[in-house]
């Protein structure tokens, strides 16, 4: 992780590391203000956990240390445009700690497992959204390309001819749509496309 809670070699480094927690949480270069606000509420539980457990600063695997690192890591680069589920989850984790943490640090392990599962699901959801966005952009580009190709072909075949209005409407609407669909689905080198041009 970020090592945002560093290892301590002795008790007299405790306050230095408490300061490190504050610095990291309020470092706006890493985290958005909307994320900093709920994370700031974990300062007191973190200090309380450190008082209850001397291994807090020396054990990298301490569940609250790992949970704090996971929360912060997941929030780097967060934006309100697509990050509302993450913000809600972080707020829920913070609220649970505020309401339930007294002395039993097993709560942090439970929340860590729960948040890790959520973060994995959220990454998959984001990846799927990004893929769909790319696919939609690709489809839009392909449709525009097909539309231009069909316009050229129809224009070439109508050029120089005086057509009745019903025939012009048929070519401009029905035939154009048939060509467009075949060009889009099969490509302009395909047999269905060539057949439609005949």
Secondary structure, 3 states (H helix, E strand, C coil): CCCCCCCCCCHHHHHHHHHHHHHHHCCCCCCCHHHHHHHHCHHHHHHHHHHHCHHHCCCCCCHHHHHHHHHHHHHCCCCCCCCHHHHHHHHHHHHHHHHHCCCCCHHHHHHHHHHHHHHHHHHHHHHHHHHHHHHHHHHHHHHHHHHHHHHHHHHHHHCCCCCCHHHHHHHHHHHHHHHHHHHHHHCCCCHHHHHHHC
